[in-house]
């Protein structure tokens, strides 16, 4: 099996296909014929299916004991455990979003741009996961930021959408500049941009080294929506098309977190306090994310704030792992990353389905409010059930996937021992219960006896929008009932993260 061709195909296929998708869709618009747009949609699904096959083949190579890595020109790329989990989430969630968008985005102006940019977004995240040097990590990160910016501001005729896009662009640009300066400092000190070369060179700390690491942490922290760098997130999630909201919350902010982890792990041989920093910011994210979500009446905005808290659980687990070299803690963080992608993806798609049938499908670009959902379960029982399932999973209700990954994080943290870790366990457990204070009211609105006027006047939901939600719901239940299924992803990703720390 030719590893070079596998990796080149994995990285290049979505980017090449995005151009073809745009040209097919654009030709359809100019000729006022639906065939080109239909072919563009089919090609998008076909490419993501092909990406899934390539990831599976890379996994087989990896399991056989050969590391899937190659050099393209002078650039080295490879697929380790972290790259595998990022690529898998991006492809699976992207496939579901594309299928959902067939109904949600039908006949929207610029539909061809939407699918082309979505493919570019997915391809850039796969490239980010496979990068073996800091400069190309930054390049892929920038491509992800650019494509996601245009998708956030897709409804460019809406002032609120343009405002959200501008805020997102401005803060992302600042973060990108900080990362680039940080990389420049590390290069000046070590003479290297390759990750392993920097790791073997940076064996002692210096103020300039710590300054470079701090700049990179803040820059990637903006994309990962760490508090207080999160202010772009609620506007972007609430104003973007619902499929893009699912991508932003399910994998884009996690990709920023992965880029941060990649960089900070390179300083494992110095005295840079990676574990403490991740632990502190994780606790802050959990608490403030929950408190900010509590006061929201707009559904997508509430889900956006809850993403901050969910990223906090991952940060805590990675912080504990960096402090104690705990495989269980790191694997729990990556397991929660997978589960969060499914749960939050389902939540945004279900909320998007309600938004479409209650407002957008009738030409109304207004936000989905809690009161709009009163009695929705009577008219839309399946979608109401799926949204409830996602919210209960996010709240840590057993035996769903969200409970299992949170439980693994709690057990691993408690296993480290010490007063600090016990306090962290109590803090996480209490905040998980606190999150139910804003998840449960949504379910309460769905199952109220009286139907709102908005629901009564709602349109039927298209089956093509329901199928991807069912796929994600099955994943939430299966990984909850049988969590060892995720071990091949979570533990290998944990090994990739902890290896620089000496394991």
C-alpha positions in Angstrom: 0.0 0.0 0.0 1.5 3.3 -1.1 1.6 5.6 1.9 2.6 8.6 -0.1 -0.4 8.4 -2.3 -2.7 7.8 0.7 -1.6 10.9 2.4 -1.5 13.1 -0.7 -5.0 11.9 -1.5 -6.2 12.6 2.0 -4.8 16.1 2.0 -5.4 17.1 -1.6 -8.8 15.6 -2.5 -11.0 18.0 -0.6 -9.1 21.1 -1.8 -9.2 20.0 -5.5 -12.8 19.0 -5.2 -13.8 22.3 -3.6 -12.8 24.1 -6.8 -14.7 21.6 -9.0 -17.8 21.9 -6.7 -17.8 25.7 -7.0 -17.4 25.5 -10.8 -20.2 23.0 -11.2 -22.5 25.0 -9.0 -21.6 28.3 -10.7 -22.3 26.9 -14.1 -25.6 25.7 -12.9 -26.5 29.2 -11.7 -25.4 30.9 -14.9 -27.3 28.4 -17.1 -30.3 28.3 -14.7 -30.2 24.6 -14.6 -30.4 22.4 -11.5 -28.2 19.6 -12.9 -24.9 21.3 -12.1 -25.9 22.0 -8.5 -27.1 18.5 -8.0 -23.8 17.2 -9.4 -21.9 19.6 -7.0 -23.8 18.2 -4.0 -23.2 14.6 -5.1 -19.5 15.3 -5.6 -19.3 16.8 -2.1 -20.7 13.7 -0.5 -18.6 11.4 -2.8 -15.4 13.2 -1.8 -16.2 12.9 2.0 -16.9 9.2 1.5 -13.6 8.9 -0.3 -11.9 10.7 2.6 -13.4 8.2 5.0 -12.0 5.3 3.0 -8.6 6.9 2.9 -8.6 7.5 6.7 -9.6 3.8 7.1 -6.7 2.7 4.9 -4.3 4.9 6.8 -5.6 3.4 10.1 -4.9 -0.1 8.8 -1.3 0.9 7.8 -0.9 2.4 11.3 -2.2 -0.7 13.1 0.2 -2.8 11.1 3.1 -1.0 12.8 4.0 1.4 10.0 3.7 5.2 10.6 1.8 6.9 7.8 4.1 9.7 7.0 5.7 11.2 3.9 7.5 14.3 2.5 5.7 16.4 -0.1 8.4 18.5 -1.6 10.2 19.8 1.6 7.1 19.5 3.8 6.8 16.5 6.1 3.3 15.3 6.9 2.1 12.3 8.9 -1.0 10.9 10.6 -0.5 10.1 14.3 -3.2 9.5 16.9 -4.2 13.2 17.2 -4.4 13.6 13.4 -6.5 10.5 13.1 -9.1 11.7 15.6 -9.3 15.2 14.1 -9.6 13.9 10.6 -12.3 11.3 11.6 -14.4 13.9 13.4 -14.1 16.4 10.5 -15.1 13.8 7.9 -17.9 12.2 9.8 -19.4 15.4 11.1 -18.9 17.1 7.7 -20.7 14.2 5.9 -23.7 14.7 8.3 -23.7 18.5 7.8 -23.6 18.2 4.0 -26.5 15.8 4.0 -28.4 18.1 6.4 -27.6 21.1 4.2 -29.3 19.5 1.1 -32.6 20.5 2.7 -31.5 23.5 4.9 -29.6 25.4 2.2 -31.7 24.5 -0.8 -32.2 27.5 -3.2 -30.1 29.8 -1.0 -28.1 32.4 -2.9 -24.5 31.3 -3.1 -25.2 27.6 -2.4 -22.3 26.6 -4.6 -19.9 28.7 -2.5 -21.3 27.0 0.7 -20.4 23.5 -0.4 -17.0 24.5 -1.8 -16.0 26.3 1.4 -17.3 23.5 3.5 -15.0 21.0 1.7 -12.1 23.5 2.1 -12.8 23.8 5.8 -12.8 20.0 6.2 -9.6 19.6 4.1 -7.8 22.3 6.1 -8.6 20.6 9.4 -7.3 17.3 8.1 -4.1 19.1 7.0 -3.8 20.7 10.4 -4.0 17.3 12.1 -1.3 15.9 9.8 1.2 18.9 10.0 4.6 18.0 11.4 6.1 21.5 11.5 4.9 24.7 13.0 4.8 26.9 9.9 2.6 24.5 7.9 0.4 24.0 11.0 -0.1 27.8 10.9 -0.8 27.7 7.1 -3.5 25.0 7.5 -4.9 26.9 10.5 -5.1 30.1 8.4 -6.9 28.2 5.6 -9.4 26.9 8.2 -9.9 30.4 9.5 -10.5 31.9 6.1 -13.0 29.3 4.9 -14.9 29.4 8.3 -15.0 33.2 8.2 -16.9 33.2 4.9 -19.2 30.5 6.1 -20.0 32.4 9.3 -20.9 35.5 7.2 -22.8 33.4 4.6 -26.0 35.4 5.1 -24.2 38.6 4.0 -27.5 40.4 3.5 -28.2 40.2 7.2 -26.5 43.0 9.3 -26.2 40.7 12.3 -24.4 38.0 10.2 -22.0 40.6 8.8 -21.3 41.8 12.3 -20.6 38.3 13.6 -18.3 37.6 10.6 -16.4 40.8 11.1 -15.9 40.1 14.8 -14.8 36.6 14.0 -12.4 37.8 11.3 -10.9 40.5 13.4 -10.2 38.3 16.4 -9.0 35.4 14.3 -6.6 37.7 12.5 -5.2 38.9 15.8 -4.7 35.3 16.9 -3.0 34.4 13.7 -0.5 37.2 14.0 0.3 36.2 17.6 0.9 32.6 16.5 3.2 33.7 13.7 5.2 35.9 16.1 5.4 33.0 18.5 6.6 30.7 15.8 9.2 33.2 14.7 10.5 33.5 18.3 10.8 29.7 18.6 12.6 29.5 15.2 15.0 32.3 16.3 15.9 30.4 19.5 16.1 26.9 18.1 16.7 27.3 14.4 14.0 24.8 13.7 10.3 24.7 12.7 9.9 20.9 12.6 8.0 19.8 15.7 10.3 17.0 16.8 13.4 19.1 16.1 12.1 21.9 18.3 11.2 19.3 21.0 14.7 17.9 21.0 16.3 21.4 20.9 14.2 23.2 23.5 15.5 21.5 26.6 15.9 24.5 28.9 13.6 27.4 29.4 14.3 31.1 28.8 12.1 34.2 29.0 12.0 34.5 25.2 11.1 30.8 24.8 8.2 31.3 27.3 7.2 34.5 25.5 6.9 32.6 22.2 4.9 29.8 23.8 2.6 32.4 25.5 2.0 34.1 22.1 1.1 30.8 20.5 -1.1 29.8 23.4 -3.1 33.0 23.2 -3.3 32.9 19.4 -4.7 29.4 19.2 -6.7 30.1 22.4 -8.8 32.6 20.4 -9.8 29.9 17.9 -10.4 27.4 20.8 -12.6 30.1 22.5 -10.8 30.1 25.8 -12.2 32.6 28.3 -11.7 35.6 28.0 -10.8 35.1 24.3 -14.3 33.7 23.5 -16.3 36.8 22.6 -16.5 36.0 18.9 -18.1 32.6 19.5 -21.7 33.3 20.5 -22.3 35.6 17.6 -20.6 33.4 15.1 -22.5 30.2 16.2 -25.9 32.0 16.3 -25.6 33.8 13.0 -24.0 31.1 10.8 -26.1 28.5 8.9 -26.9 25.7 11.4 -24.8 23.2 9.7 -21.8 25.5 10.0 -22.7 26.1 13.7 -22.4 22.3 14.1 -19.0 22.4 12.5 -17.7 25.4 14.5 -18.7 23.8 17.8 -18.1 20.2 16.9 -14.6 20.4 15.4 -13.3 23.9 14.5 -12.8 25.1 18.1 -11.4 21.6 18.9 -8.9 22.0 16.0 -7.7 25.2 17.6 -7.3 23.3 20.9 -5.4 20.6 19.1 -3.0 23.1 17.5 -2.4 24.6 21.0 -1.7 21.1 22.4 0.7 20.3 19.6 2.7 23.4 20.2 2.7 23.3 24.0 3.8 19.7 24.1 7.0 20.7 22.2 8.1 22.5 25.4 7.7 19.4 27.6 11.4 19.3 28.4 11.4 22.9 29.6 9.8 24.1 32.8 6.9 25.8 31.0 3.9 25.0 33.2 1.7 23.5 30.4 -0.4 21.3 32.8 -1.2 24.1 35.3 -2.2 26.5 32.5 -4.5 24.1 30.8 -6.1 23.1 34.2 -6.7 26.7 35.3 -8.2 27.8 31.9 -10.3 24.6 31.8 -11.9 25.4 35.2 -12.5 29.0 34.1 -14.1 27.8 30.9 -16.4 25.3 32.6 -17.7 27.8 35.2 -18.1 30.9 33.0 -19.4 28.9 30.0 -22.2 27.4 32.2 -23.0 30.8 33.9 -23.2 32.6 30.5 -25.4 29.8 29.0 -27.8 30.0 32.0 -29.2 33.4 31.0 -29.7 32.8 27.3 -33.2 32.6 25.7 -31.9 32.2 22.2 -31.3 28.4 21.6 -28.3 28.6 19.3 -26.6 31.2 21.5 -27.1 29.0 24.5 -25.6 26.1 22.7 -22.6 28.3 21.7 -21.9 29.3 25.3 -22.2 25.7 26.4 -19.4 24.8 24.0 -17.1 26.9 26.1 -17.9 24.8 29.1 -17.5 21.5 27.1 -14.0 22.6 25.9 -13.2 23.3 29.5 -13.7 19.6 30.4 -11.2 18.8 27.7 -8.7 21.4 28.9 -8.9 20.0 32.5 -8.3 16.4 31.3 -5.3 17.5 29.2 -4.0 19.6 32.1 -4.2 16.7 34.5 -2.5 14.4 31.9 0.3 16.9 31.4 0.8 17.2 35.2 0.6 13.5 36.0 1.4 11.7 32.7 -2.0 10.0 33.0 -3.0 8.1 29.8 -6.5 7.8 31.3 -6.9 11.5 31.7 -5.7 12.3 28.2 -7.8 9.6 26.6 -10.8 10.9 28.5 -10.2 14.3 27.0 -10.0 13.0 23.4 -13.0 10.7 24.1 -15.0 13.8 25.2 -13.8 15.6 22.1 -15.4 12.8 20.0 -18.6 12.8 22.0 -18.9 16.5 22.0 -18.7 16.6 18.2 -21.6 14.1 18.0 -23.7 15.7 20.8 -23.2 19.3 19.9 -23.4 18.5 16.2 -26.8 16.8 16.8 -28.0 19.7 19.0 -27.2 22.3 16.4 -28.7 20.3 13.6 -31.9 19.6 15.5 -32.1 23.3 16.5 -31.4 24.2 12.9 -34.2 21.9 11.7 -36.6 23.7 14.0 -35.2 27.1 12.9 -35.8 26.1 9.3 -39.4 24.8 9.6 -40.5 27.6 11.9 -38.7 30.5 10.4 -36.2 30.2 7.6 -38.4 28.0 5.4 -40.9 30.8 5.5 -38.4 33.5 4.5 -37.9 34.8 8.1 -34.2 35.1 9.1 -34.8 35.5 12.8 -33.3 33.6 15.8 -34.9 30.5 17.4 -36.1 31.4 20.8 -37.0 29.1 23.6 -40.7 30.1 23.5 -40.8 29.2 19.8 -40.4 25.5 20.8 -43.4 25.3 23.1 -45.2 22.0 22.4 -42.9 21.2 19.4 -42.8 17.5 20.4 -46.5 17.1 19.4 -45.9 18.2 15.8 -42.2 17.1 15.4 -41.8 14.2 17.9 -38.7 12.7 16.3 -36.7 15.9 16.1 -37.8 16.9 19.6 -36.6 13.5 20.9 -33.2 13.8 19.1 -32.6 17.3 20.5 -33.5 16.1 23.9 -31.1 13.2 23.5 -28.3 15.5 22.5 -28.9 17.9 25.5 -29.1 15.1 28.0 -25.8 13.7 26.7 -24.2 17.1 27.0 -25.5 17.3 30.5 -23.9 14.0 31.4 -27.0 11.9 31.7 -26.2 8.1 31.8 -25.7 5.9 29.9 -25.1 8.4 27.0 -21.7 9.1 25.6 -21.3 12.5 27.4 -21.6 10.8 30.7 -19.0 8.1 29.9 -16.4 10.6 28.8 -17.0 12.9 31.8 -16.8 9.9 34.1 -13.5 8.8 32.6 -12.1 12.3 33.1 -13.4 12.4 36.7 -12.0 8.9 37.5 -8.6 9.7 36.0 -8.4 13.0 37.9 -9.3 11.4 41.2 -6.8 8.6 40.5 -4.0 11.2 40.5 -4.7 11.9 44.1 -4.0 15.0 46.2 -6.2 17.7 47.5 -6.0 19.8 44.3 -7.3 17.0 42.1 -10.1 16.1 44.5 -11.2 19.7 44.5 -11.1 19.6 40.6 -13.3 16.5 40.6 -15.9 18.1 42.9 -15.8 21.2 40.8 -16.4 19.3 37.5 -19.2 17.2 39.0 -21.0 20.2 40.4 -20.7 22.1 37.1 -22.0 19.1 35.2 -25.1 19.2 37.3 -25.3 23.0 36.9 -25.4 22.6 33.1 -28.7 20.7 33.4 -30.2 24.0 34.6 -30.1 25.3 31.0 -30.4 22.0 29.1 -33.6 20.8 30.9 -35.6 24.0 30.3 -35.2 23.5 26.5 -36.6 19.9 26.9 -39.4 21.3 29.1 -40.4 23.7 26.3 -40.4 21.0 23.7 -42.9 18.8 25.7 -45.3 21.4 27.0 -49.0 20.8 26.5 -49.8 24.0 24.7 -48.4 24.5 21.2 -47.0 27.9 20.3 -48.4 29.7 17.3 -45.0 29.4 15.7 -45.0 25.6 15.9 -48.6 25.4 14.7 -47.7 27.3 11.6 -44.5 25.3 11.0 -43.6 23.5 7.8 -42.9 19.7 7.5 -39.4 18.6 8.2 -37.6 17.0 5.2 -36.3 13.5 5.6 -32.9 14.4 4.3 -32.4 16.7 7.3 -33.5 14.0 9.7 -31.2 11.2 8.5 -27.9 12.8 9.6 -29.4 13.6 13.0 -30.3 9.9 13.4 -26.7 8.9 12.5 -25.3 11.1 15.2 -27.9 10.0 17.7 -26.9 6.4 17.1 -23.3 7.3 17.8 -24.2 9.0 21.1 -26.0 5.9 22.3 -23.5 3.3 21.0 -20.4 5.1 22.5 -22.4 5.5 25.7 -23.3 1.9 26.0 -20.0 0.5 24.6 -17.3 3.2 25.3 -14.3 0.8 24.5 -15.3 1.3 20.8 -13.6 4.7 21.0 -10.3 3.4 22.5 -8.5 3.0 19.2 -9.0 6.7 18.7 -8.8 8.2 22.2 -5.9 6.2 23.6 -3.7 6.5 20.4 -4.4 10.3 20.5 -3.4 10.3 24.2 -0.2 8.5 23.3 0.6 11.1 20.7 0.0 13.9 23.1 1.9 12.4 26.1 4.9 11.1 24.1 6.8 14.4 24.3 6.3 14.5 28.0 8.4 11.3 28.3 5.9 8.4 27.9 
